[in-house]
Amino acid sequence: NLKKEWAEICKLYNLDPVKAKKGRQSKKISAKAHFIRKMILTYKYITLIDLTKFLGFGDHSSVIHLRDWSKAECPLPPFYGKKRYIIDAPENHE
């Protein structure tokens, strides 16, 4: 339950759960980053869109930024786990 987890994180930072979603004070940003890190590491099926909607962000880039900012060992999306090969372009043969 996102609300319950958010309330617990806000309690650690001595923040009101409703007011903590708005504003850019360092304490609120730390709480958001902590929450995002915990959700990604704890719940397998949580999506960036779920977190974006819950926190009231405009788009998921804010969630990605806070995830990376928190320096968490978060799992990467499946795209990054796939090996990619670069195929050399054929040389010009005259």
Order of alpha helices (4+ residues) and beta strands (2+ residues): alpha-alpha-alpha-alpha-alpha
